[in-house]
Amino acid sequence: MSDTGHSYHEAMSAQPAHGSPDPEDPAEILRVLPEAWHPQFYEEYSAALDAAHEVQQWAALRELLHLWRLRAVAYSTPGFEESLREACDAQPGDLTPLPGWTDPR
């Protein structure tokens, strides 16, 4: 019992203290990720999860979840598909060089 009259287990929760879900939780990634991308996510996540049984691979699982969180946000942004198509179809003259970038040609 604590000074407040509650036991330790009554006062603690497994829920995040800030009340919002972890954006890198696989369930949260799937919630944001468009359904068309779910099979690829499941395939990559399953492989990374299997590999993470080896301690050295744990970081790779975390990195995969981080990258898929970023993808989920990008893929679910309105206009993403059109922007992707435009970027893939761009000609060198359509692109604006970054300051300090040396043209490799």
C-alpha positions as CSV (number, residue, x, y, z in Angstrom):
1,M,0.0,0.0,0.0
2,S,1.2,3.5,-0.8
3,D,0.5,6.7,1.2
4,T,-2.5,7.3,-1.1
5,G,-4.2,4.1,0.0
6,H,-3.7,2.3,-3.4
7,S,-1.4,-0.6,-4.0
8,Y,1.3,-0.3,-6.6
9,H,-0.7,-2.4,-9.2
10,E,-3.8,-0.3,-8.8
11,A,-1.9,2.9,-9.5
12,M,0.0,1.7,-12.6
13,S,-1.3,1.2,-16.1
14,A,0.2,-0.3,-19.2
15,Q,-1.3,2.5,-21.2
16,P,1.0,5.3,-22.4
17,A,1.1,8.1,-19.9
18,H,0.5,10.7,-22.6
19,G,-2.7,9.0,-23.8
20,S,-1.8,8.7,-27.5
21,P,-0.7,5.4,-29.2
22,D,2.9,4.7,-30.0
23,P,3.3,5.7,-33.7
24,E,5.7,2.8,-34.2
25,D,3.4,0.1,-32.8
26,P,2.6,-2.3,-35.6
27,A,-1.2,-1.9,-35.0
28,E,-0.9,1.9,-35.3
29,I,1.1,1.6,-38.4
30,L,-1.5,-0.7,-40.0
31,R,-4.3,1.8,-38.9
32,V,-2.6,4.6,-40.8
33,L,-1.2,2.6,-43.7
34,P,-3.5,2.2,-46.8
35,E,-4.8,-1.3,-47.1
36,A,-3.0,-1.9,-50.4
37,W,0.3,-1.8,-48.5
38,H,-0.7,-4.2,-45.7
39,P,0.6,-7.4,-47.4
40,Q,4.1,-6.0,-47.9
41,F,4.1,-4.6,-44.3
42,Y,3.1,-8.0,-42.9
43,E,5.7,-9.8,-45.0
44,E,8.6,-7.5,-43.9
45,Y,7.4,-7.3,-40.3
46,S,7.1,-11.1,-40.0
47,A,10.7,-11.6,-41.4
48,A,12.1,-8.9,-39.1
49,L,10.2,-10.3,-36.1
50,D,11.6,-13.8,-36.7
51,A,15.1,-12.4,-37.1
52,A,14.7,-10.3,-33.9
53,H,14.9,-13.6,-31.9
54,E,18.6,-13.0,-32.3
55,V,19.5,-10.1,-30.0
56,Q,21.7,-8.5,-32.7
57,Q,18.7,-8.1,-35.0
58,W,16.5,-6.2,-32.5
59,A,17.7,-2.9,-33.8
60,A,16.7,-4.0,-37.4
61,L,13.1,-4.6,-36.2
62,R,12.9,-1.2,-34.6
63,E,14.4,0.4,-37.8
64,L,11.8,-1.4,-39.9
65,L,8.9,-0.2,-37.8
66,H,10.3,3.3,-37.9
67,L,10.5,3.2,-41.7
68,W,7.1,1.8,-42.1
69,R,5.7,4.5,-39.8
70,L,7.2,7.1,-42.1
71,R,5.8,5.2,-45.2
72,A,2.4,5.0,-43.6
73,V,2.3,8.7,-43.1
74,A,3.5,9.4,-46.7
75,Y,1.3,6.8,-48.4
76,S,-1.8,8.0,-46.6
77,T,-1.2,11.6,-47.5
78,P,-3.8,12.8,-50.1
79,G,-2.1,13.2,-53.5
80,F,0.8,10.9,-52.6
81,E,0.3,8.6,-55.6
82,E,0.1,11.5,-58.1
83,S,3.3,13.1,-56.5
84,L,5.1,9.8,-56.7
85,R,4.1,9.4,-60.4
86,E,5.3,12.9,-61.2
87,A,8.6,12.3,-59.4
88,C,9.2,9.1,-61.3
89,D,8.4,10.7,-64.6
90,A,10.4,13.9,-64.0
91,Q,13.1,14.8,-66.5
92,P,16.4,16.3,-65.3
93,G,15.3,19.8,-66.4
94,D,12.2,19.5,-64.2
95,L,14.2,19.2,-61.1
96,T,15.6,22.0,-58.9
97,P,19.1,21.3,-57.8
98,L,19.9,21.5,-54.1
99,P,22.3,24.3,-53.1
100,G,25.8,23.0,-53.0
101,W,24.9,19.8,-55.0
102,T,27.5,18.9,-57.6
103,D,26.0,17.5,-60.8
104,P,27.5,14.0,-61.2
105,R,27.2,14.2,-65.0
